[in-house]
Amino acid sequence: MPLTAFLKLSLLVAITATAISARADLVVLQYHHVSDSTPPATSTSVSLFEGQLNMISDLELDVVDLQQGTETTLAGTDGQGNHIAITFDDAYDSVYHTAAPLLAEKAYPYTIFVNTEAVGRTGYMAWDQIRELAERPGVTIANHSADHGHLARKPNESQSDWQARVTSSLDSAQGTLSRELKAPAPMFAYPYGEFDEALERKVAERGWYGFGQQSGAIGQQTEKTRLPRFPMANAYGQLGSLENKLRSKAFPVDTGELPDGVISENPPTLVFPLVEPIDANRLTCFASGQGRIDFDVTDGNVEVKAPEAFNSRRFRYNCTHPAGDGSYYWLSQQWLDLSKPED
C-alpha cells in the first residue's frame, strides 16, 4: 500500500475511533436495597451509596431521566459525554426511607421498577409511599411484572401456558400501575435479569424498553429489549472500579444480533463481529467465576467460549476494549441455563 494511502486509512480509523468514543452513551445503574441490614447479595450499604453519588458528582456526569436518556441515546441525539441513569428494582422500603432523601439532596432523577403483588408486604413500599415518590420531580415508576416470576419459558411448559402466564404477569402489573399512578412509563425490567427472545418479543409488542442485569453502557446499536444495567450491590459497586463503569462505552456491535441468552450447550459460545475500532490484540474477555478466558478470531468474527461448564442458572461473558481517554468499550452477554433450579 502506498504511504499516502496508508496514512489516509490510519487517519480515517483514528477519526472513526474518536467519534465513537466521544459519543454520548447512557450508563444505567441498578440497585435493590440501600441498607446496612438487608441481604448482602442485593444490598448497597448506605455509605457506599453516598460514595457512588459523590463520585458521579465529582466526575461532573449528568444524571438523566431513564426513559428520556434511553430514547435520545438510541437515536444518537444526546451530544457527547456519558450520561447516568439510576434505577431500583422491587420497590423496597429502604429506597423510600434512605435512597430517596439522598437523591433529593442532589436533585438526581431515578426510576423504580415495581413488582406489583409485593407492594405493601414487609420490607416493601406501600402504595401511598410509591404515589408520594411518583409525584416528586424526576421520579418515574415502571413495570417489574406482577409476581416477580421467572418469565422465560420453562423446559416442560407448553406454549399456550407460557403465553397465558407471561401475558398475565406483564399486563396485570401494567394495569395495576395505571390504576394506582395513572401513567406508568413504557419500560420493563426483567425479573432476575432473565429473558429469552420470545419474552423480548412480548416486551417489544407492547412498545416497552426492556432492561436486564447484564453490564455495559447503552449506545445507538443497543437492542431496545435487551438494555444493560450495571448492578451496584456491594460486591459490584465498589468505588475502586466504579469510575470505569461510569465512563464505559457501548461496545460497537448490534446487540440485537447477539445470540439468545438461553443456552443449548454448556459452556455456550458467543460470536460477534470484529469491527472498527476493535483490535483483537487489545480485547479482553471474562467469564463468571472463571476469570479471564481466551477467544478465537475466525472469518472476521470473535468467538468466545469458556473452558469449563457452569453450575449456576445465570452467568455472563464480559468483553472489554480500550476506548480512549481511559474509558472502555464494554460488552456483556448474560446466559440462562433453564435446567438449573429457579431461585
C-alpha positions in Angstrom: 0.0 0.0 0.0 1.4 3.5 -0.9 2.4 5.6 2.1 -0.2 8.3 1.4 -3.0 5.7 1.2 -1.8 4.1 4.4 -1.8 7.5 6.2 -5.3 8.3 4.9 -6.6 4.9 6.1 -4.9 5.4 9.5 -6.4 8.8 9.8 -9.8 7.5 8.9 -9.6 4.8 11.5 -8.4 7.3 14.2 -11.3 9.7 13.3 -13.8 6.8 13.5 -12.5 5.6 16.9 -12.5 9.2 18.2 -16.1 9.8 17.0 -17.3 6.6 18.6 -15.6 7.1 21.9 -16.8 10.8 22.1 -20.5 10.0 21.6 -22.9 10.2 24.4 -23.7 6.8 25.8 -26.0 6.0 28.7 -24.8 4.1 31.8 -27.7 2.7 33.9 -27.1 1.8 37.5 -29.2 -0.9 39.1 -30.0 -1.1 42.8 -32.3 -3.2 45.0 -31.9 -2.3 48.8 -29.9 0.7 50.1 -29.4 -0.5 53.6 -26.8 -1.9 56.0 -29.2 -4.6 57.3 -30.7 -6.3 54.2 -29.3 -9.4 52.3 -25.8 -8.6 51.1 -26.2 -10.0 47.6 -28.8 -7.4 46.7 -27.8 -4.6 49.1 -25.8 -1.4 48.7 -24.6 -0.1 52.0 -25.6 3.5 52.8 -22.0 4.7 52.9 -21.3 3.1 49.6 -24.4 4.6 48.0 -23.4 8.0 49.2 -19.9 7.4 47.8 -21.3 6.4 44.4 -23.4 9.5 44.2 -20.5 11.7 45.2 -18.3 10.1 42.5 -20.9 10.8 39.9 -21.0 14.4 41.0 -17.2 14.7 41.2 -16.9 13.4 37.7 -19.4 16.0 36.6 -21.6 13.4 34.9 -25.2 14.3 34.2 -27.8 12.1 35.8 -30.8 11.9 33.4 -34.3 10.5 33.3 -34.1 6.9 32.3 -36.8 6.9 29.5 -35.6 10.2 28.0 -32.0 9.2 28.2 -32.6 5.9 26.6 -34.6 7.4 23.8 -32.0 10.1 23.0 -29.1 7.7 23.2 -30.7 5.2 20.9 -31.5 8.0 18.5 -27.9 9.4 18.6 -29.2 12.9 19.6 -27.6 13.1 23.0 -24.4 15.0 22.3 -21.1 14.0 23.8 -20.0 12.6 27.1 -21.6 9.9 29.1 -24.9 10.3 31.0 -26.0 8.3 34.0 -29.5 6.9 34.9 -30.3 5.4 38.3 -32.8 2.6 38.8 -34.2 0.5 41.7 -35.8 -2.9 41.3 -38.6 -4.2 43.6 -39.6 -1.0 45.4 -38.0 -2.0 48.7 -38.8 0.3 51.6 -35.1 1.3 52.0 -35.5 3.2 48.7 -38.2 5.3 50.3 -36.5 5.8 53.6 -32.8 6.0 52.7 -32.1 6.4 49.0 -34.8 8.9 48.1 -33.7 11.6 50.5 -30.1 11.2 49.4 -31.1 11.5 45.8 -33.3 14.5 46.5 -30.3 16.3 48.0 -28.6 16.1 44.7 -31.7 16.6 42.6 -31.0 13.3 40.8 -33.8 11.7 38.8 -34.4 7.9 39.2 -36.8 5.1 38.2 -38.3 2.5 40.4 -39.4 -0.8 38.8 -42.3 -2.3 40.8 -43.4 -5.9 41.1 -47.0 -5.0 42.0 -48.0 -8.0 44.0 -45.3 -7.3 46.6 -46.4 -3.8 47.3 -47.4 -3.4 51.0 -45.6 -6.5 52.2 -43.0 -6.4 54.9 -39.8 -4.8 53.5 -41.6 -3.2 50.5 -43.1 0.2 50.0 -46.8 0.7 50.3 -48.9 2.3 47.5 -49.1 5.6 49.3 -45.3 5.8 49.5 -45.0 4.9 45.9 -47.5 7.6 44.9 -45.8 10.1 47.0 -42.5 9.5 45.2 -44.2 9.4 41.8 -45.4 12.9 42.4 -41.9 14.2 43.0 -40.0 15.8 40.1 -37.7 13.3 38.4 -39.2 10.1 39.8 -40.5 7.5 37.4 -42.4 4.3 38.2 -42.3 1.4 35.8 -43.2 -2.3 35.4 -41.2 -5.2 37.0 -44.0 -7.8 36.5 -46.8 -8.7 38.8 -45.3 -11.7 40.6 -41.5 -11.3 40.0 -41.6 -14.7 38.3 -39.1 -16.4 36.1 -40.6 -15.3 32.8 -38.6 -17.2 30.2 -40.5 -20.3 29.1 -39.8 -23.3 31.4 -38.5 -26.6 29.8 -41.8 -28.5 30.3 -44.2 -25.6 29.9 -46.5 -25.6 26.9 -46.5 -22.6 24.6 -50.1 -21.8 25.5 -49.4 -22.0 29.2 -46.4 -19.8 28.9 -48.3 -17.2 26.8 -51.1 -17.0 29.4 -48.6 -16.8 32.3 -46.4 -14.1 30.9 -49.3 -12.1 29.4 -51.0 -12.0 32.8 -47.8 -11.0 34.6 -46.9 -8.2 32.3 -50.4 -6.8 31.7 -51.9 -7.1 35.1 -48.8 -5.3 36.6 -49.2 -2.5 34.0 -52.9 -2.3 34.7 -52.3 -2.0 38.4 -49.7 0.7 37.9 -52.2 2.5 35.6 -54.9 2.4 38.3 -52.6 3.5 41.1 -50.5 6.0 39.3 -52.3 6.8 36.1 -49.3 6.9 33.8 -46.7 4.2 34.2 -43.7 4.5 31.9 -43.3 2.2 28.8 -40.3 0.4 30.4 -39.9 -3.1 31.8 -37.1 -4.6 34.0 -36.8 -8.4 33.6 -37.1 -10.1 37.0 -33.7 -11.7 37.8 -32.5 -10.1 34.6 -33.7 -13.3 32.8 -35.1 -13.1 29.3 -35.2 -15.0 26.1 -36.1 -13.9 22.5 -39.8 -14.8 23.0 -40.1 -12.7 26.1 -38.3 -9.9 24.2 -40.9 -10.0 21.6 -43.6 -9.7 24.2 -42.0 -6.6 25.5 -41.5 -5.2 22.0 -45.1 -5.8 21.1 -46.1 -3.5 24.0 -43.8 -0.8 22.9 -41.7 -1.0 26.0 -38.0 -0.8 26.6 -36.6 -3.9 28.3 -33.8 -3.7 30.9 -31.7 -6.6 32.0 -29.0 -7.1 34.6 -26.1 -7.6 32.2 -23.5 -4.9 32.5 -22.4 -2.3 30.0 -23.5 1.0 28.5 -26.3 1.8 26.1 -25.4 3.1 22.7 -27.0 3.6 19.3 -26.6 -0.1 18.4 -28.1 -1.5 21.6 -31.3 -3.5 21.1 -34.1 -1.8 22.9 -35.4 -5.0 24.5 -32.0 -6.1 26.0 -30.7 -2.9 27.5 -27.9 -3.3 30.0 -27.5 -2.0 33.6 -24.6 -2.2 35.9 -25.5 -3.9 39.2 -24.5 -1.7 42.1 -24.8 -4.1 45.1 -21.8 -4.2 47.5 -20.0 -6.9 45.6 -20.1 -5.0 42.2 -20.4 -1.3 43.1 -17.1 -0.7 44.9 -15.6 2.8 44.3 -12.3 1.4 43.1 -13.9 0.1 39.9 -16.8 2.4 39.7 -15.2 5.1 37.5 -14.5 2.6 34.7 -18.2 1.6 34.7 -19.5 5.2 34.8 -17.2 6.1 31.9 -17.7 2.9 29.9 -18.9 3.0 26.3 -21.3 0.7 24.4 -19.4 -2.0 22.5 -19.8 -1.1 18.8 -21.9 -4.1 17.8 -25.6 -4.5 17.2 -26.6 -6.3 20.3 -29.9 -7.4 18.7 -27.7 -9.8 16.6 -26.1 -11.5 19.6 -27.5 -14.9 20.5 -30.5 -15.8 22.6 -29.3 -16.0 26.2 -30.9 -19.4 26.8 -28.1 -21.9 26.4 -28.3 -25.1 24.4 -24.8 -26.2 25.3 -22.7 -25.6 28.4 -20.4 -23.7 28.1 -22.0 -21.6 25.4 -20.3 -19.8 22.5 -20.6 -16.1 22.0 -19.9 -14.8 18.5 -19.8 -11.2 17.4 -18.1 -9.3 14.5 -14.7 -7.8 14.9 -15.4 -4.3 13.8 -13.5 -1.0 13.9 -12.1 0.3 16.2 -11.9 -3.1 18.0 -8.4 -4.7 17.8 -8.3 -8.4 18.8 -4.9 -7.8 20.4 -6.4 -5.3 22.9 -9.6 -7.2 23.6 -10.1 -9.0 26.9 -12.9 -11.4 27.8 -14.0 -12.8 31.1 -16.5 -15.5 32.3 -18.4 -15.6 35.6 -16.3 -17.5 38.2 -13.6 -18.4 35.7 -11.7 -15.1 35.3 -10.1 -14.1 32.0 -10.8 -16.5 29.1 -9.4 -17.0 25.6 -11.2 -16.3 22.4 -10.6 -17.0 18.7 -11.0 -14.8 15.6 -12.4 -16.6 12.6 -13.5 -15.0 9.3 -13.8 -11.6 10.9 -15.8 -12.8 13.9 -14.8 -13.1 17.6 -15.7 -16.5 19.1 -15.7 -16.6 22.9 -16.2 -19.9 24.9 -15.3 -20.6 28.5 -13.0 -23.6 29.1 -15.3 -25.1 31.7 -19.1 -25.7 32.1 -21.1 -23.5 34.5 -23.0 -24.7 37.5 -25.2 -21.7 38.1 -28.5 -20.8 36.5 -27.3 -17.3 35.4 -23.8 -16.4 34.3 -22.1 -13.9 32.0 -19.4 -13.3 29.4 -17.9 -9.8 29.6 -15.6 -8.4 27.0 -13.8 -5.0 27.2 -11.5 -3.0 25.0 -9.9 0.4 25.4 -12.0 3.2 24.0 -9.6 6.1 24.5 -9.3 8.7 27.3 -9.1 6.0 29.9 -12.5 4.5 29.1 -13.5 1.1 27.9 -16.0 -0.4 25.4 -18.0 -2.9 27.5 -20.0 -5.9 26.2 -21.9 -8.3 28.5 -23.8 -11.4 27.4 -26.0 -12.9 30.1 -26.7 -16.6 29.8 -29.5 -18.6 31.2 -29.5 -22.3 31.9 -33.1 -23.4 32.3 -32.1 -26.8 33.5 -30.9 -25.3 36.8 -33.4 -24.6 39.7 -35.2 -21.3 39.9 -34.1 -19.1 42.8 
